[in-house]
Amino acid sequence: MTKSSRSFAVVGLGAFGSTVAAELARFGNRVIGLDLDEKRVAQMSNTLSSALIVDTTDEGALREAGIDRYDVALVAVGRDIQASILTVMNLKLLGMETLWAKASNKTHHRILVKLGVDRVILPEQEMGRHIAQMLNNPVLQDYVSLGNGFSVVNVVIPQRMDGRELASLGIGTTHDLRLLGLMRGSEFRHPTDDMRLAPEDKLILLGKRAELRLFGDSL
């Protein structure tokens, strides 16, 4: 394999790792999946570019699998903290350019950060915050956190606002937010102040989470 295209290695093919690996493959990327569990590897063999049974705590086994020829690695081993740490150390030794890892708790998170992992993920906490946002205000249909308190969200326009001018929402004036675009059905539109809203329009907004919540509450 050459590095002419972006390639991914996913270590650990449990529910989290296999989902990420399958989605990366669906996007057209070259993806290798590694796990000690023969059944998990077999289940992913037709989905990924390659799926191998490998003890990733063994640097030699990782090297033999050709892992050093991949651009990005995700260590999705969560419960076995020792295996996760050893795998991360081996990937660093092999010169992995970009390394993400799943943590099972805050202590695990701190250790992975100290080892130089580029992004440490606590899936349950991140998904919990995501769900809480949507339960708290159903018009905030989806969001992506950008860090430093900023997020991008989809806000669904309710039925009662049908026909109102976009300018009446106070985006950029009353509310310190930036409107990135508007989705009407499957069509993306560049909004103008005199545009009139339709039910189920989705506004794509950038701003700080507190201001986004206030805007959602105002709808």
N, C-alpha and C positions, 0 to 999 in steps of 0.2 A: 504493500500500500504506500502511495506517495502522499505528500502533504499538499498537493495541489488543490485539494478540496478540504473543507472542514470535516473533521471526523471526531467521533465521541466513543469513549469507553465507559460503560456503566458496570460498576462492581456491586453485586448484590441484586438478585432478581426476585425479590419479594414483591409485595403489592406496590410499594412506592417505586422501587427501581425498575420493575418491569413496565410500569405505566409510563415513566419518563422515557425509557428506552424505546418503547413502541411508538410514542408520539414523535420522538426525534427521527425515527425511521420513517414515519408517515410523512414528515416534512421533506423527505428525500435525502437525508443525511446518511453517511456511512457510520454504522453503529455496531460495536462489539459488546456483548454482554458476558459477564463472568460470574460464576457462582460455584460453590462446592456441591450444591444439590443437583443431582442428575435430572430429576423430574422437572425442576424449574428451567434448567438449560434446554431440555427437550421441548418444553412448551414454547420457548422463544426462538427456537432454531429456524422456523420458517418466517419469522417476523423481522429478524435482525440480519445484518450482513453476515454476522458470525456470532455464535454462542458457544462458549467453552466451559468445561469443568476445570476450574483452576483454584488452587490454594493461594489466594492473593497475599497472605502473610509471608509467602516465600518469594523473595526478590527474584531468584532464578526462574521460578515458574512464571512470574509476570513478564520477565524479559523474554522467555521462550515463547510466550503468547504474542509477542510483538507489541506490547502495550506502549512502548516508547515511541511508536510510530503514529500515535494518535495525538490530536491537538488538545482535547479537553477530556477530563475524567470526572465522573461523579461517583463518589463512594457512598453507596446507599445501604451500607451495613450499619444498622442502628442499634440493635440489642446487644450484640457482642462488641463491647467497647474496645476490648483489647485487639480484636481482629480489625476493627475500624482504624485504630491508631497505627497498628503495624502496616496496614495497607497504605495509609496516607504517607507514612515514612518511606515505604518502598517506592511509591510513585514519585515522591520528591527526589529520591536518590536516582531514579531513572530519568529525571529531567522533565517531568510532565509540565507543559507550559501553563495550563490553567486547570485548577483543581477545586471542585466543589465537594462538599460532604454533608451527609445527614447526621444530625446529632440526636441522641435519645433523651438528653437532659442538659441542664445548664452547665454542669461540671464537664461533661463531654464536649459541649460547645466551647468552653474556655480552653480546653486542651487542644482542640482542632485549630482554634485561632492562633494559639501559641506555636503550632507546627507550621503555620504559614498558609493554611487553606484560604483560598480567595473568597469563598462564600460558604458560610455554614448555615444549614437549613434546619429549623425545628418545625417539621411539617404540621404536627398537630396544633402548635401554637399559631402558626401563620394561617392555617385554614380556619382555626377558631376565631381569630380576629376578622377574617374575611366573612365568615358566616354571621358573626355578631353585627357587622356593618349592615348587612342586607336585612337581617331580622329587625334591627333598630329602625331602619327607614327603607321600606320596600322600593322606593323610587330609585335608590342607589343600587342599581342592578348588579354591577360588577365594578371592581376597581383593581388598580395595580399600584403598589407602593413604590415610589421612586427614591425614598430616603430623605433625610432632613425634613421630615414632616410633610412632604409633598406626595400627592397621589394623582393618578388619572382615573376618572370614574365615568361610567355610563349612567346617565340619569334619564329615566323614562317619563315622558310627559303624560300626566293623567288626563282622562276623558274630559274633565271639567274645564281644561285649559284650551280646548279646541278653538281655533280661530284667533287666539291672542297673539299680539305681535311679540316677536322674540325680544325686542328691546324692553318690553315691560317686565322682564325677569330681573333686570338690574345686574346682569353679568358684566363685570368690569367697572361698575359704578357702585351700586349698593353692596354688591358682593365682590370681594377681591379675588376674582377667578378669571381664568382665560378659557374662552370657548375655542376648542380645536376643530370642531366640525359637528355635523349633524347627520345621523343615519335615519333615512325614511325607508322602511322596508330593508331591501338589500342595497339601496342606493346611497352613496356618500354625497353630501352637499356641503358647499362652502356657505355658511350662513351669512345673511345680511340683516340689519336691524329691522327692516320693514317686512321680513319674512314672517308669515303667519304659521303658528304651530298646528300640528295635527296630532291626535291621540296616538300613542305608541311611538312617536318620534323619540329618538335617543340622542341626547346631547352628550358630547364627549368633552369633559371639562378637566382642566388642570388647576390645582390649587392645594392649599394646606388643608389637612383633614378636618380641622375645626371649622373652617369656613365652608367646606363642602357639606358638612353636617348641617350647618345653619341654612345653607341654600336648600338642602333636601327637606328640612323642616318647613321652609317657607312655601313649598309646593303642596 
